[in-house]
Amino acid sequence: MGCFCERISKKMPQDYLDDMLVRLAHHSAGIEGKTISLPATVSIILNGTLPVSGGAIVREFYEIENQKKLFITC
């Protein structure tokens, strides 16, 4: 039958899934009190880079990157 994420990813456009992941990661970081900006989150999720001007620290980069890995390997 496959996991929930597999079934969802086959039915949704990739742009939508990327947007959902960016928002999930950004809001989750905000709930935890992180100060990472939405554009910085986009850069980490979509490009794998930490922008200099994004206001993020290396630890936040890895936390966002780990959320991406979790979402992809669900």
C-alpha positions, 0 to 999 in steps of 0.5 A: 500500500505504501506510506502516506508520503509516497501516496501524497507525493504521487498526487501533488505537483512538486512545486506544491510539495516544495512550498509545503515543506518550506512553510512547514520548516519555517513555521516549525522553526518559529514555534521553537523560537528560531529567527530564520527568515522565510527566504533563508528557509527557501534557500536551504530547502531548495538550494541547500545553501545558507544565505549570508544575509538570511539571519540564520546560524549554522545550527538553524541550517542543519535543523532545517536540512534535517526536516527536509531529509525527514520529509523526503524519506518519509 
